[in-house]
Amino acid sequence: MASPPDPIETIIKLVELGQEIRERYKIYIRAEADLGELDNRLRTSLLVLEVFRKVIERGIANLIYRQQQDIALFIDHLQGVFDRLDKQLSRFPRDEKLGFVGKLRWTFKGKSGYEAILHEMAEWRSEVRDVVDAMKLLQEEDKEEDRSLYKRLFEVCGGPGVRSADVMNDMLRGRGGEATIIFTYVVFSIDNSTDSNSTSTVDDSMLPSLEAEGNLRDGNRLVLKGQSTFVECRYFESRSPRELEESIADVKTLAAVLGHVDAVSMHILRCKGTAYQAGGFDRSLLLYELPTEPTTQSKWTLAQAVEDKRTLKPSLNIRIRYAVEICMAVMFIHAAGLVHKSIRPENVLREAIPPLSRSLFSGPGVLN
């Protein structure tokens, strides 16, 4: 079943279609059929809006007063525009004494009305995204009916991060595919670096020998199949075979969930897979995909950057940006059904990326 259309995109298409009809009215023979298509598109948008408003009403009590007022005003405004268009369409006269031009003018009151609505809807795009992001964090898991409503809303209005968080949450709750449990590191851009140390290259065929020798450590970077890879080690305390089996299964679940992140929008590293290492190590290795090639080995974590006395610290605006992006990563962790285990400088990774590129993050967490 195809996802319902984005109400914002739909209303813009309505405007464009109406303008086209006005420009070509002299050669239109099936004018009422074209207006019928306009009406069908509007009704689809209204259906989506009803779902949207229902979700808002269920979660609005958990928001602060200012957020509640902003959302209420936004929904009322949006509802007013849709209702106004619906009434305009219902006014289309059936009197054959009126020509098409007269019917069109009677129904839509001229081209300026379309342009005004187009301008309004374009301005509301960011507001729609903000509301959907907020609702993702407020969703309840109790009823499958509620879940389907949220799912539909995220498919229609949510950005890639919201949709990925919802997929991750589905996997975590056993609603699709395999899953995983805990979390890793945060990555963000380094604006300038004077360090010339290079990253050692390790072919994937060398991975078994490295494991056997115990050479792999938390924070190592490898090149597997030509792609830079970050290593996280999950150690297990001595326990019964059953507990060990459950812990390994949990890490596999986490790896599968983190394999569905949208790295750019969520600021979370995508997990490529996991492997258990026995032989006295009792640990699982989680391998994360680095979206860009690292250019320096030093100051890889935020802790290393803070402790480095040889270089200047980032400017205040860069530090604020780091804080905002870490918060965004944690927000998506929670939205996916994970909870952060610890947020500390050692768990914040810094990745050198081209200027103006978005920074990427991931944060430590555990299944809720």
C-alpha positions in Angstrom: 0.0 0.0 0.0 1.5 3.3 -1.0 2.1 5.9 1.6 -0.3 8.9 1.7 1.1 12.0 0.1 2.7 14.8 2.1 0.0 17.4 2.8 2.4 20.2 2.1 3.4 18.8 -1.3 -0.2 18.0 -2.1 -1.5 21.5 -1.5 1.3 22.9 -3.7 0.2 20.5 -6.4 -3.3 21.7 -6.0 -2.2 25.3 -6.5 -0.2 24.4 -9.6 -3.1 22.4 -11.0 -5.5 25.2 -10.4 -3.2 27.7 -12.1 -2.8 25.4 -15.1 -6.6 25.1 -15.4 -6.9 28.9 -15.3 -4.3 29.4 -18.0 -5.7 26.7 -20.3 -9.5 27.2 -19.7 -10.3 28.1 -23.3 -9.2 24.7 -24.6 -10.5 22.6 -21.8 -13.5 20.5 -22.7 -13.6 18.3 -19.6 -13.1 21.1 -17.1 -15.3 19.6 -14.4 -13.2 16.3 -14.6 -10.0 18.3 -14.0 -11.6 20.0 -11.0 -12.7 16.6 -9.8 -9.0 15.5 -9.7 -8.3 18.7 -7.7 -11.0 17.7 -5.3 -9.7 14.2 -4.9 -6.2 15.5 -4.1 -7.6 17.8 -1.5 -9.6 15.1 0.2 -6.5 13.0 0.5 -4.7 15.9 2.1 -7.6 16.4 4.5 -7.5 12.7 5.5 -3.8 13.0 6.3 -4.5 16.2 8.3 -7.1 14.3 10.4 -4.5 11.7 11.3 -1.9 14.4 12.0 -4.3 16.3 14.4 -5.3 13.1 16.2 -1.7 12.4 17.0 -1.1 15.9 18.2 -4.0 15.8 20.6 -2.8 12.6 22.1 0.6 13.9 22.9 0.1 17.6 23.5 -0.4 17.2 27.2 3.3 16.1 27.6 4.6 19.3 26.1 5.3 22.5 27.9 2.7 25.2 27.6 4.5 27.3 25.0 4.9 24.2 22.7 1.2 23.4 23.3 0.1 26.8 22.2 2.4 26.9 19.2 1.2 23.5 18.0 -2.5 24.4 18.6 -2.2 27.6 16.6 -0.3 25.9 13.8 -2.9 23.1 13.5 -5.8 25.6 13.6 -4.2 27.7 10.9 -3.5 24.6 8.7 -7.0 23.3 9.3 -8.4 26.7 8.3 -6.6 26.7 5.0 -7.7 23.2 4.1 -11.3 23.9 5.1 -11.3 27.1 3.1 -10.2 25.2 0.0 -12.7 22.4 0.6 -15.5 25.0 0.7 -14.2 26.6 -2.4 -14.4 23.3 -4.3 -17.8 22.6 -3.0 -19.0 25.9 -4.4 -18.3 24.9 -8.0 -21.6 25.8 -9.7 -23.5 23.2 -11.7 -25.6 25.9 -13.5 -25.0 25.3 -17.3 -25.8 29.0 -17.9 -22.4 29.9 -16.5 -19.4 29.4 -18.7 -16.2 27.8 -17.5 -14.6 31.1 -16.8 -17.5 32.2 -14.7 -17.5 28.9 -12.7 -13.8 29.1 -12.1 -14.1 32.7 -10.8 -17.0 31.9 -8.6 -15.2 28.9 -7.1 -11.7 30.1 -6.6 -12.0 33.9 -6.6 -9.0 34.4 -8.9 -5.4 33.4 -9.3 -4.2 35.5 -6.3 -5.9 33.1 -3.9 -3.8 30.3 -5.2 -0.6 32.3 -4.9 -1.4 33.3 -1.3 -2.0 29.7 -0.2 1.2 28.6 -2.0 3.2 31.2 -0.1 1.6 30.2 3.3 2.2 26.5 2.9 5.8 27.0 1.8 6.4 28.9 5.1 5.0 26.1 7.2 7.3 23.4 6.0 9.8 23.7 8.8 7.0 23.9 11.4 5.5 20.6 10.2 8.9 18.9 10.5 9.4 20.2 14.0 6.0 19.0 15.2 6.6 15.5 13.7 10.0 15.3 15.4 8.4 16.2 18.7 5.6 13.7 18.3 8.1 10.9 17.6 9.5 11.4 21.1 6.0 11.4 22.7 4.6 8.3 21.0 3.1 5.5 23.1 3.6 1.8 22.4 0.5 0.4 24.0 -1.9 0.0 21.1 -1.1 -1.2 17.6 -3.7 1.2 16.4 -1.7 4.1 17.8 1.5 2.7 16.3 -0.1 2.5 12.8 -1.2 6.2 13.1 2.3 7.3 14.1 3.9 5.2 11.4 1.7 6.8 8.8 2.5 10.3 10.1 6.3 9.6 10.0 6.1 8.2 6.5 4.2 11.3 5.3 5.9 14.2 7.1 9.0 12.9 9.0 12.5 13.5 7.8 14.9 10.7 7.2 16.1 10.7 10.8 12.6 10.3 12.2 11.8 7.5 9.7 15.0 5.7 10.5 14.4 6.0 14.3 10.9 4.5 13.7 12.4 1.6 11.8 15.0 1.1 14.5 12.2 1.1 17.2 10.3 -1.5 15.2 13.2 -3.8 15.1 14.0 -3.2 18.8 10.4 -4.2 19.7 10.4 -7.3 17.5 8.1 -5.8 14.9 10.5 -6.5 12.0 13.8 -8.1 11.2 16.6 -8.8 13.7 17.7 -6.3 16.3 20.5 -5.2 18.8 21.2 -3.5 22.2 23.8 -1.0 23.4 25.5 1.9 21.8 28.7 3.5 20.8 30.3 6.8 19.9 29.6 10.3 18.6 31.2 11.7 15.5 31.5 15.3 14.5 33.7 17.4 12.2 37.1 18.8 12.9 37.4 22.2 11.3 41.2 22.3 11.3 43.9 19.8 12.2 47.7 20.2 12.1 48.5 16.6 13.0 50.2 14.6 10.3 49.9 11.1 11.7 48.4 8.7 9.3 45.8 6.0 9.9 47.1 2.4 9.7 45.5 0.3 7.0 44.3 -3.2 7.9 42.8 -5.5 5.2 39.7 -7.6 6.2 41.7 -10.8 5.7 43.9 -9.7 8.7 40.9 -9.4 11.1 41.0 -13.0 12.3 44.7 -12.8 13.3 44.2 -9.5 15.0 41.3 -11.0 17.0 43.4 -14.0 18.0 46.2 -11.8 19.2 43.9 -9.5 21.0 45.3 -6.5 19.1 41.9 -4.9 18.5 41.1 -2.2 21.0 38.2 0.2 21.6 38.6 3.1 19.2 40.8 1.3 16.7 40.3 2.2 13.0 40.6 -0.4 10.3 40.0 -0.5 6.6 37.7 -3.4 5.7 36.9 -4.0 2.1 38.3 -0.6 1.2 36.2 1.4 3.8 37.3 3.0 7.0 35.8 1.2 10.0 35.6 2.1 13.7 35.9 -0.7 16.3 34.0 -0.9 19.6 34.6 -3.7 22.0 31.9 -5.0 24.3 33.3 -7.0 27.2 31.3 -9.6 29.1 31.9 -10.5 32.7 32.3 -14.2 33.7 28.8 -15.7 33.7 26.8 -18.8 33.0 26.6 -20.1 29.4 23.0 -19.0 29.2 23.7 -15.4 30.4 26.6 -15.2 27.9 24.4 -16.4 25.1 21.8 -13.7 26.0 24.4 -11.0 26.1 25.8 -12.0 22.7 22.3 -12.0 21.3 21.7 -8.5 22.8 24.8 -7.1 21.0 23.6 -8.7 17.7 20.3 -7.0 18.2 22.0 -3.7 18.8 24.1 -4.1 15.7 21.1 -4.8 13.6 19.2 -1.8 14.9 22.2 0.5 14.4 22.5 -0.8 10.9 19.4 1.2 10.0 20.5 4.6 11.2 20.6 7.6 8.8 24.1 8.8 9.6 23.8 12.3 8.2 20.5 13.3 9.8 20.8 11.4 13.1 24.5 12.1 13.8 24.9 8.4 14.6 27.5 5.9 13.1 25.9 3.1 11.1 26.9 -0.4 12.3 28.3 -2.7 9.7 28.1 -5.9 11.9 29.3 -7.7 15.0 31.5 -10.6 15.8 32.0 -12.5 19.1 35.6 -13.2 20.2 36.1 -16.0 22.7 39.4 -17.6 23.7 39.7 -15.7 27.0 38.6 -12.4 25.6 34.8 -12.8 26.1 33.9 -9.8 24.0 31.9 -8.8 21.0 33.3 -6.5 18.4 31.0 -3.9 16.8 32.2 -2.4 13.5 31.0 1.0 12.5 31.1 2.6 9.1 33.0 5.9 8.9 31.3 8.0 6.1 34.6 9.9 5.3 38.2 8.9 5.3 39.9 9.9 8.5 43.0 12.2 8.0 44.5 12.1 11.5 44.9 9.5 14.2 45.3 11.9 17.1 42.6 13.9 18.8 40.2 11.2 17.6 37.9 11.6 20.7 36.7 14.8 22.3 38.7 13.7 25.5 41.9 13.6 23.5 41.2 17.1 22.0 40.5 18.5 25.5 43.6 17.0 27.0 45.9 18.1 24.1 47.9 21.1 25.4 49.7 21.7 22.1 46.8 23.0 20.0 44.2 25.7 20.5 40.8 24.6 21.7 37.8 25.1 19.4 36.1 28.4 19.4 32.9 29.0 21.4 30.6 28.7 18.5 32.1 25.4 17.5 31.7 24.1 21.1 28.1 25.1 21.0 27.6 23.3 17.7 29.2 20.2 19.2 26.7 20.4 22.1 23.7 20.8 19.9 24.7 17.9 17.7 25.3 15.6 20.6 21.8 16.5 21.9 20.4 15.7 18.5 22.1 12.3 18.5 20.7 11.5 22.0 17.3 12.6 20.9 17.3 10.1 18.1 18.6 7.4 20.4 15.7 7.9 22.7 13.3 8.1 19.7 14.5 4.7 18.5 13.8 3.2 22.0 17.4 3.2 23.2 18.6 5.0 26.3 22.1 6.4 26.6 24.4 4.5 28.9 27.0 7.3 29.4 27.8 10.6 27.7 31.4 11.5 28.3 34.3 12.9 26.2 35.7 9.5 25.6 32.5 8.5 23.8 32.5 11.5 21.4 34.4 10.9 18.2 35.7 13.6 15.9 35.8 13.0 12.2 37.6 15.2 9.7 35.2 16.0 7.0 35.1 18.6 4.1 34.1 22.1 4.9 30.4 22.8 5.0 29.6 19.1 5.4 27.2 18.1 8.2 28.8 16.6 11.3 27.9 13.0 12.3 27.3 11.5 15.7 26.5 8.5 17.7 26.1 8.1 21.4 26.4 5.3 23.9 23.1 3.6 24.8 21.3 0.5 26.0 18.0 -1.1 25.1 15.1 0.4 27.1 
